[in-house]
Amino acid sequence: MRTITITLSPEGEPMPVMNVEPEFAPVPEWEGRPMTGVGIHQIDTRGEIELQLVRIAAGGNFVMHASPKLAFCHVVRGAGTMGLPGGAVAYRGPETFVFHPGTLHDWHDVTEDTLLAVAIVPDQS
C-alpha cells in the first residue's frame, strides 16, 4: 500500500511525497514476548504523534499490549481476532478500533494477512 505525505515546499506550496512500496521492519518481540509475522512501517512522527502501518501475516500474532496514548487503528484489510483481557472481537477489514490509553489488547488467530493504519496520539482528556 503506497503512502502519500503532503508537505509544504519552501514557497509554501503543497508537495506530495509518495512512498510506493513502504519497507516494513520485522518486529520479532514486544517487551520481551515473542511475536510472529509482524512488521511496522513508521510513516511519520510529529512530537508525540506517531503514524504507522502495521502488518500481521496470516498465522501471526501481536502480543497483548497497551499504549499510554490514544490509538486509532484502522484495519485496511485482513481478518482475525482482536483480543481483550476479558474477551475478543472478530475483525474483518475495513473497520476501525479506537483504544483509550492503557487498554490492553492483542491481535491473534489472524486468518488473512492484515494491514493496520495506526495513529497514536496524546490523550487530552
Sequence and secondary structure as in RCSB ss.txt:
>XXXX:A:sequence
MRTITITLSPEGEPMPVMNVEPEFAPVPEWEGRPMTGVGIHQIDTRGEIELQLVRIAAGGNFVMHASPKLAFCHV
VRGAGTMGLPGGAVAYRGPETFVFHPGTLHDWHDVTEDTLLAVAIVPDQS
>XXXX:A:secstr
  EEEEEE TTS EEEEEESS   EE  EETTEE EEEEEEEEEEETTEEEEEEEEEEEEEEEEE  SSEEEEEE
EEEEEEEEETTEEEEEESSEEEEE TT  EEEEEEEEEEEEEEEEE    
